[in-house]
Amino acid sequence: MRALVALADPQRRRILEMLSKGELPSGEIAARFAISASAVSQHLKVLKDAQLVRVRVEAQRRIYELNPGGFSELDDWLQHFRQFWRVRLDALEQRLHDETDKGRQR
């Protein structure tokens, strides 16, 4: 899953956090980092290849935004783990409820 590889890098996660607030041109994204514009461009390419962002061209600018479709694939994968924890947390909640009821009956 390319999304997990893309998310492994803290700078790419930071880019996604920026884009979660709205679309941005690549130059503005690069300006927020202390690394070269070329390095930021490579990070954007990885995010695009992982389908986490999409880009459109406006004149000389490349505008990046989050790609909801890429996140839905990741969300589908995470659903398995949510179910794993949901079952266990529901059992814990029931056990705590049962113990509370026993304590009240005494």
Secondary structure, 3 states (H helix, E strand, C coil): CHHHHHHCCHHHHHHHHHHCCCCEEHHHHHHCCCCCHHHHHHHHHHHHHCCCEEEEEECCEEEEEECHHHHHHHHHHHHHHHHHHHHHHHHHHHHHHHHHHHHHHC
